[in-house]
Amino acid sequence: MSTVHARVWRFTVEKGPAGPEAVQAVEIGQGPLPVSLAALANINALACDLRRTVDQRVRDHEISLLLSYLSGGAGPGPLGVDCGALDSSSGHIRRFVSECTGLGVMTAVSETLFDWKSGTDGLSSFDVLPDKLLGAYARTGVRPDLLYDLAAGPLAGEARGRRRNTKQMLPAGKGTADQRLRLQKLATWSAKHGGHDYFMSWVWLGTGGVYVDIFLPEDSPASAGLKTGWIEKPGSQQPWRFRVPRSDSRRRRETDSEDYIEQVVFQDVSEAEAPGTPVAGVSGTAPLRRMIQVPTGRSFSLEDLEADPLGAAARGGGTSADRARRVVEAAMDRAFGREEDPLGKLSGVPVRGTWLKTDAVGPARYEVLVGVLGERVPVDLRAQRHRLAAETGHRLDLFLEGRLLTLVHPVGEPRPSWGLITEEALG
């Protein structure tokens, strides 16, 4: 598995009568953080609203484009970036590559530090929250990216990715103005949500590879059992402290242009169609709502929008988790039906999909298998993660999440057999 160079900070928020007043961070150390290219591709392939139509051609193009700029492998070694190609690309492509990398690295951070387990512990996007959480979080203003459902409680994660064109990949001393500004905004968001736990992962892409600054809360249930055995170099104990400016009520409501590219419309479903769902921390019940996303700037009415093809399944009763599982399974059924090419069988279950070349900006270094299983198969996710993190004893950079299988394979080498894929996927 590849690694990124990580620097870990612990921070505290000093509170006053009117809310957060200052943030103080202390570096606790640096070390190699394991990151799987296959897992990174898998996470970004799933970073969409499965209730909408998912075009596998677009998904495949995005994965091919992303991994055309990155280099790594199944064996140990730093994750690299083709900076020449990245710097020659348009600004929106650079942002796509850096922010997708940031999203994947943040999830690797959650696995390594908080022992979050993909497929077992809950994970939601703040853009596509499950029904039971719609009333618990503000739908406007600054928001984090992902919500991890840990045993210790919900933990919000903020992912950022930036190109850094310096020899010293990690900013010296006390971080950057952009990092400070984002921590200020997140501290304010947390205070408005009852002191909600959160952390921030800030990825830097450069000629030195991929680096990440990780900001972790000091007094947080999620940090109680923090896994820091991989840290090799102790950090400086010189604190980094800055004040949080008070919000000006006369200013217009903030809409961070980097965070909002879509409008989100919530359409209430009548109580007769679906009983209200209890929401933690909110009195009473919240009505089940259907979320529809449309491009910013487009005029529309609710009557003009397409009906949710999965509305009946979502209103079929049961808990919110049951409804979410039905939505995911229905999306995977549609994806499996749209894939035309049979790839093989995983433990007797047919897999359809594509082998993609990562040749968007030059000769391909890898080809990526993106396959959808006909049905779920039992998988030991903890064993899969340990296998990926091991420096020896495995040959494939492979990741199986639900019914989506991704595998990153060097171009020019014989493709692995389905017997080997099954053995490494299922242990």
C-alpha positions as CSV (number, residue, x, y, z in Angstrom):
1,M,0.0,0.0,0.0
2,S,1.2,3.5,-0.7
3,T,1.7,6.1,2.0
4,V,1.3,9.9,2.4
5,H,3.4,11.9,4.8
6,A,1.1,13.0,7.6
7,R,1.5,15.7,10.3
8,V,-0.9,15.5,13.2
9,W,-2.2,18.4,15.3
10,R,-4.3,18.4,18.4
11,F,-6.4,21.5,18.9
12,T,-8.7,23.0,21.6
13,V,-11.3,25.7,21.1
14,E,-11.4,28.4,23.8
15,K,-15.0,29.4,24.4
16,G,-16.6,32.5,25.8
17,P,-20.1,33.8,26.6
18,A,-20.7,34.6,22.9
19,G,-19.2,31.3,21.5
20,P,-15.7,30.3,20.3
21,E,-13.1,32.9,21.0
22,A,-9.8,31.3,20.0
23,V,-8.3,28.1,18.7
24,Q,-5.0,26.6,19.9
25,A,-3.2,23.8,18.1
26,V,-0.1,21.8,19.0
27,E,1.8,19.5,16.7
28,I,2.0,16.0,18.1
29,G,4.1,14.2,15.4
30,Q,4.6,13.1,11.8
31,G,4.7,9.7,10.1
32,P,3.7,7.6,7.0
33,L,-0.1,7.2,6.7
34,P,-1.2,4.2,4.6
35,V,-3.4,5.0,1.6
36,S,-4.7,2.5,-1.0
37,L,-5.2,3.8,-4.5
38,A,-8.0,1.3,-5.0
39,A,-9.8,2.5,-1.9
40,L,-9.3,6.1,-3.0
41,A,-10.9,5.3,-6.3
42,N,-13.7,3.3,-4.6
43,I,-14.6,6.2,-2.2
44,N,-14.8,8.7,-5.0
45,A,-16.9,6.4,-7.2
46,L,-19.4,6.3,-4.3
47,A,-19.3,10.0,-3.7
48,C,-22.6,10.7,-5.3
49,D,-26.3,10.6,-4.5
50,L,-27.3,7.0,-5.3
51,R,-30.9,8.1,-5.5
52,R,-30.1,9.8,-8.8
53,T,-29.2,8.2,-12.1
54,V,-25.5,7.2,-12.0
55,D,-23.9,7.1,-15.4
56,Q,-21.1,4.6,-15.3
57,R,-19.4,6.2,-18.3
58,V,-19.0,9.4,-16.3
59,R,-17.9,7.5,-13.2
60,D,-15.3,5.6,-15.2
61,H,-14.1,8.7,-16.8
62,E,-13.6,10.5,-13.5
63,I,-11.7,7.5,-12.0
64,S,-9.5,7.3,-15.0
65,L,-8.8,11.0,-14.9
66,L,-8.1,11.1,-11.2
67,L,-5.6,8.1,-11.3
68,S,-3.9,9.5,-14.4
69,Y,-2.3,12.1,-12.1
70,L,-1.4,9.9,-9.2
71,S,1.2,7.1,-8.9
72,G,1.5,4.4,-6.3
73,G,1.2,0.7,-6.0
74,A,0.3,-2.4,-3.9
75,G,3.8,-2.4,-2.3
76,P,5.1,0.2,0.2
77,G,6.2,3.6,-1.1
78,P,5.0,7.2,-1.2
79,L,2.0,8.2,-3.2
80,G,3.2,10.4,-6.1
81,V,1.7,13.2,-8.2
82,D,2.4,14.0,-11.9
83,C,2.9,17.7,-11.1
84,G,3.9,18.6,-14.7
85,A,0.6,17.4,-16.0
86,L,-1.3,18.9,-13.0
87,D,0.2,22.3,-13.5
88,S,-0.5,22.2,-17.2
89,S,-4.2,21.5,-16.5
90,S,-7.0,24.0,-16.2
91,G,-7.9,25.3,-12.7
92,H,-11.1,23.3,-12.4
93,I,-9.2,20.0,-13.2
94,R,-6.5,20.8,-10.7
95,R,-9.2,21.4,-8.1
96,F,-11.0,18.1,-9.1
97,V,-7.8,16.1,-8.6
98,S,-6.7,17.8,-5.4
99,E,-10.1,17.7,-3.7
100,C,-10.8,14.1,-4.8
101,T,-7.4,13.1,-3.4
102,G,-8.3,15.0,-0.2
103,L,-11.6,13.1,0.2
104,G,-9.8,9.7,-0.2
105,V,-7.0,10.6,2.2
106,M,-9.5,11.9,4.8
107,T,-11.2,8.5,4.9
108,A,-7.8,6.8,5.2
109,V,-7.2,9.1,8.2
110,S,-10.5,8.1,9.8
111,E,-9.6,4.4,9.4
112,T,-6.1,4.8,10.7
113,L,-6.7,7.1,13.6
114,F,-10.3,6.5,14.7
115,D,-10.6,2.8,13.6
116,W,-13.6,3.7,11.4
117,K,-14.6,0.6,9.4
118,S,-15.9,1.0,5.9
119,G,-19.2,-0.9,5.4
120,T,-19.7,-1.4,9.1
121,D,-19.7,2.1,10.6
122,G,-22.0,4.7,9.1
123,L,-20.8,7.3,6.7
124,S,-22.9,10.1,5.2
125,S,-22.2,13.1,3.0
126,F,-23.5,16.5,4.3
127,D,-24.8,17.0,0.8
128,V,-26.9,13.8,0.9
129,L,-27.8,13.2,4.5
130,P,-30.1,10.3,5.5
131,D,-33.7,11.1,6.4
132,K,-33.2,10.8,10.1
133,L,-30.6,13.6,10.1
134,L,-32.2,16.2,7.9
135,G,-33.6,18.2,10.8
136,A,-30.4,17.9,12.9
137,Y,-28.0,19.9,10.8
138,A,-28.2,23.3,9.1
139,R,-28.7,23.1,5.4
140,T,-27.1,26.4,4.6
141,G,-23.8,28.1,5.4
142,V,-20.5,26.5,6.1
143,R,-20.6,22.7,6.5
144,P,-18.1,19.9,6.8
145,D,-17.9,17.2,4.1
146,L,-18.6,13.8,5.6
147,L,-20.2,12.5,8.8
148,Y,-18.6,9.4,10.4
149,D,-20.9,7.4,12.7
150,L,-18.4,6.1,15.3
151,A,-19.1,4.1,18.5
152,A,-18.1,7.2,20.4
153,G,-20.6,9.3,18.6
154,P,-20.9,11.3,15.3
155,L,-17.7,12.9,14.0
156,A,-17.8,15.4,11.2
157,G,-14.9,15.4,8.7
158,E,-13.6,18.3,6.6
159,A,-11.5,17.4,3.5
160,R,-9.4,19.9,1.7
161,G,-6.9,19.4,-1.1
162,R,-4.4,22.0,-2.6
163,R,-1.5,22.0,-5.0
164,R,1.7,23.3,-3.2
165,N,4.6,24.4,-5.3
166,T,7.4,24.5,-2.7
167,K,10.2,22.2,-1.7
168,Q,8.9,22.2,1.9
169,M,5.6,20.4,1.4
170,L,4.3,20.9,5.0
171,P,4.0,24.6,5.8
172,A,6.5,25.6,8.6
173,G,5.5,26.8,12.0
174,K,1.9,27.7,12.5
175,G,0.1,26.5,9.3
176,T,-1.4,28.8,6.7
177,A,-4.0,31.5,6.7
178,D,-6.4,29.3,4.7
179,Q,-6.1,26.5,7.3
180,R,-6.7,29.1,10.1
181,L,-9.8,30.5,8.4
182,R,-11.3,27.0,7.8
183,L,-10.7,26.0,11.5
184,Q,-12.4,29.2,12.5
185,K,-15.4,28.5,10.4
186,L,-15.6,24.9,11.6
187,A,-15.4,26.0,15.2
188,T,-18.3,28.3,14.7
189,W,-20.3,25.5,12.9
190,S,-19.6,23.2,15.8
191,A,-20.8,25.7,18.4
192,K,-24.0,26.2,16.5
193,H,-24.6,22.4,16.6
194,G,-24.1,21.9,20.4
195,G,-20.3,21.5,20.4
196,H,-20.4,18.8,17.6
197,D,-17.1,16.9,17.2
198,Y,-15.1,17.4,14.0
199,F,-11.7,17.1,12.5
200,M,-10.0,18.5,9.4
201,S,-7.7,16.8,6.8
202,W,-5.8,19.2,4.6
203,V,-3.9,17.5,1.7
204,W,-1.0,19.1,-0.1
205,L,0.0,17.8,-3.6
206,G,3.5,18.6,-4.9
207,T,6.7,17.3,-6.4
208,G,7.5,15.8,-3.0
209,G,4.4,13.6,-3.2
210,V,1.2,13.8,-1.2
211,Y,1.3,15.3,2.3
212,V,-1.5,15.9,4.8
213,D,-2.1,18.1,7.8
214,I,-4.6,16.5,10.2
215,F,-6.3,18.6,12.9
216,L,-7.8,16.6,15.7
217,P,-10.0,17.8,18.6
218,E,-8.3,17.5,22.0
219,D,-11.4,16.9,24.1
220,S,-13.4,14.5,22.0
221,P,-14.8,11.0,22.6
222,A,-13.6,10.0,19.2
223,S,-10.0,10.9,20.2
224,A,-10.1,8.8,23.4
225,G,-8.7,5.7,21.7
226,L,-6.7,7.4,19.0
227,K,-4.3,5.1,17.1
228,T,-0.9,6.9,16.9
229,G,1.5,4.0,16.8
230,W,2.4,4.9,13.2
231,I,3.8,8.3,14.1
232,E,7.6,8.2,13.8
233,K,8.7,11.8,14.6
234,P,7.6,13.8,17.6
235,G,6.2,17.2,16.9
236,S,7.1,20.6,18.1
237,Q,5.3,21.6,21.4
238,Q,5.2,25.3,20.4
239,P,1.5,26.1,20.4
240,W,-0.2,27.8,17.4
241,R,-3.0,30.0,18.7
242,F,-5.3,32.4,16.9
243,R,-8.5,34.3,17.7
244,V,-11.9,33.5,16.2
245,P,-13.4,36.8,14.9
246,R,-17.0,37.5,16.0
247,S,-19.6,37.1,13.3
248,D,-21.2,40.3,12.1
249,S,-25.0,39.9,12.1
250,R,-25.3,42.7,9.6
251,R,-23.4,40.7,6.9
252,R,-25.3,38.6,4.5
253,R,-25.5,34.9,5.2
254,E,-22.3,33.2,4.1
255,T,-22.4,30.9,1.1
256,D,-18.9,29.5,0.5
257,S,-18.5,29.3,-3.2
258,E,-16.1,26.4,-2.9
259,D,-18.7,24.3,-1.0
260,Y,-21.9,24.9,-2.9
261,I,-22.3,24.1,-6.6
262,E,-25.8,22.8,-6.3
263,Q,-29.1,23.8,-4.9
264,V,-30.8,21.3,-2.6
265,V,-34.5,21.1,-2.6
266,F,-36.4,19.3,0.2
267,Q,-39.9,18.1,-0.6
268,D,-41.9,16.9,2.4
269,V,-43.7,13.6,2.1
270,S,-47.0,13.5,3.8
271,E,-47.4,11.8,7.2
272,A,-49.8,9.3,5.6
273,E,-47.0,8.2,3.2
274,A,-44.3,7.9,5.8
275,P,-44.4,8.3,9.6
276,G,-42.0,10.8,11.1
277,T,-38.6,9.6,12.1
278,P,-37.1,10.4,15.5
279,V,-33.9,12.5,15.3
280,A,-31.3,12.4,18.0
281,G,-31.1,15.7,19.8
282,V,-34.3,17.0,18.2
283,S,-37.7,17.0,19.9
284,G,-40.6,15.2,18.2
285,T,-40.2,13.7,14.8
286,A,-38.8,14.9,11.5
287,P,-40.9,14.2,8.3
288,L,-39.3,12.0,5.7
289,R,-38.1,14.2,2.9
290,R,-37.1,13.6,-0.6
291,M,-33.9,15.4,-1.7
292,I,-33.6,16.5,-5.3
293,Q,-30.5,18.3,-6.6
294,V,-30.4,20.6,-9.6
295,P,-27.6,22.7,-11.2
296,T,-27.1,26.2,-9.7
297,G,-28.7,28.9,-11.7
298,R,-31.4,26.9,-13.3
299,S,-35.0,28.0,-12.8
300,F,-37.4,25.2,-11.8
301,S,-40.5,24.3,-10.0
302,L,-41.2,21.1,-8.1
303,E,-43.7,20.0,-10.8
304,D,-40.9,20.2,-13.4
305,L,-38.5,17.9,-11.5
306,E,-38.5,14.2,-12.2
307,A,-40.2,12.0,-9.7
308,D,-37.8,10.1,-7.5
309,P,-37.7,6.6,-9.0
310,L,-36.9,5.2,-5.6
311,G,-39.5,7.1,-3.7
312,A,-41.7,4.0,-3.2
313,A,-38.7,2.0,-1.9
314,A,-37.7,4.8,0.4
315,R,-41.2,5.0,1.8
316,G,-41.5,1.2,2.3
317,G,-41.4,1.4,6.1
318,G,-38.7,0.2,8.5
319,T,-36.0,2.3,10.0
320,S,-34.0,5.0,8.3
321,A,-31.1,2.5,8.0
322,D,-33.4,0.0,6.3
323,R,-34.6,2.6,3.8
324,A,-31.0,3.7,3.1
325,R,-30.0,0.1,2.5
326,R,-32.9,-0.4,0.1
327,V,-31.8,2.8,-1.8
328,V,-28.2,1.6,-2.1
329,E,-29.3,-1.9,-3.2
330,A,-31.6,-0.5,-5.8
331,A,-28.9,1.7,-7.1
332,M,-26.5,-1.2,-7.3
333,D,-29.1,-3.3,-9.1
334,R,-29.5,-0.6,-11.7
335,A,-25.7,-0.2,-12.1
336,F,-25.3,-4.0,-12.5
337,G,-28.1,-4.1,-15.1
338,R,-26.5,-1.2,-17.1
339,E,-23.0,-2.8,-17.2
340,E,-22.7,-4.9,-20.3
341,D,-19.3,-6.6,-20.0
342,P,-19.0,-9.7,-17.8
343,L,-15.6,-9.6,-16.0
344,G,-15.7,-12.8,-14.0
345,K,-17.0,-14.3,-10.8
346,L,-16.2,-13.5,-7.2
347,S,-16.9,-16.5,-5.0
348,G,-19.5,-17.6,-7.6
349,V,-21.2,-14.1,-7.9
350,P,-21.0,-12.6,-11.3
351,V,-19.1,-9.3,-11.7
352,R,-19.8,-6.8,-14.5
353,G,-17.8,-3.7,-15.4
354,T,-14.7,-2.3,-17.1
355,W,-11.0,-2.3,-17.1
356,L,-10.0,1.4,-17.4
357,K,-6.7,2.8,-18.6
358,T,-5.3,5.7,-16.6
359,D,-4.0,7.4,-19.8
360,A,-5.8,10.8,-19.7
361,V,-2.5,12.8,-19.6
362,G,0.0,10.4,-21.1
363,P,1.0,6.7,-21.2
364,A,-1.0,4.7,-18.7
365,R,0.9,3.4,-15.6
366,Y,-2.2,1.5,-14.3
367,E,-5.4,0.0,-15.4
368,V,-8.2,0.0,-13.0
369,L,-10.9,-2.7,-12.6
370,V,-14.3,-1.1,-11.7
371,G,-16.8,-3.9,-11.2
372,V,-20.3,-4.2,-9.8
373,L,-21.3,-7.5,-8.1
374,G,-24.6,-9.1,-8.9
375,E,-25.2,-9.5,-5.1
376,R,-23.4,-8.9,-1.9
377,V,-20.8,-11.4,-0.6
378,P,-19.6,-11.7,3.0
379,V,-16.3,-9.8,3.5
380,D,-14.1,-9.3,6.5
381,L,-13.5,-5.6,6.3
382,R,-11.0,-5.5,9.1
383,A,-8.9,-8.2,7.4
384,Q,-9.1,-6.4,4.1
385,R,-7.8,-3.2,5.7
386,H,-4.9,-5.1,7.5
387,R,-4.1,-6.8,4.2
388,L,-3.9,-3.5,2.4
389,A,-1.7,-2.0,5.2
390,A,0.7,-4.9,5.3
391,E,4.1,-4.2,3.6
392,T,4.4,-7.8,2.4
393,G,2.1,-10.8,1.9
394,H,-0.2,-9.4,-0.7
395,R,0.0,-8.7,-4.4
396,L,-3.1,-6.7,-5.3
397,D,-4.2,-3.2,-4.5
398,L,-7.9,-4.2,-4.2
399,F,-10.9,-2.7,-2.3
400,L,-14.4,-4.2,-2.0
401,E,-17.1,-1.9,-0.6
402,G,-20.6,-3.4,-0.6
403,R,-21.1,-4.5,-4.3
404,L,-18.5,-2.1,-5.8
405,L,-15.0,-3.7,-6.5
406,T,-12.0,-1.7,-7.5
407,L,-8.5,-3.0,-8.3
408,V,-5.5,-1.0,-9.4
409,H,-3.1,-3.0,-11.5
410,P,0.2,-2.1,-13.2
411,V,0.0,-1.9,-17.0
412,G,2.0,-4.5,-18.8
413,E,1.7,-7.2,-16.1
414,P,-0.7,-10.1,-16.6
415,R,-4.1,-9.4,-15.1
416,P,-4.8,-11.4,-12.0
417,S,-7.0,-14.5,-12.1
418,W,-10.5,-14.3,-10.5
419,G,-9.3,-17.0,-8.1
420,L,-6.6,-14.7,-6.9
421,I,-9.0,-11.7,-6.8
422,T,-11.4,-13.8,-4.7
423,E,-8.7,-15.0,-2.4
424,E,-7.5,-11.5,-1.6
425,A,-10.9,-9.9,-1.5
426,L,-12.5,-12.4,0.8
427,G,-9.5,-13.7,2.7
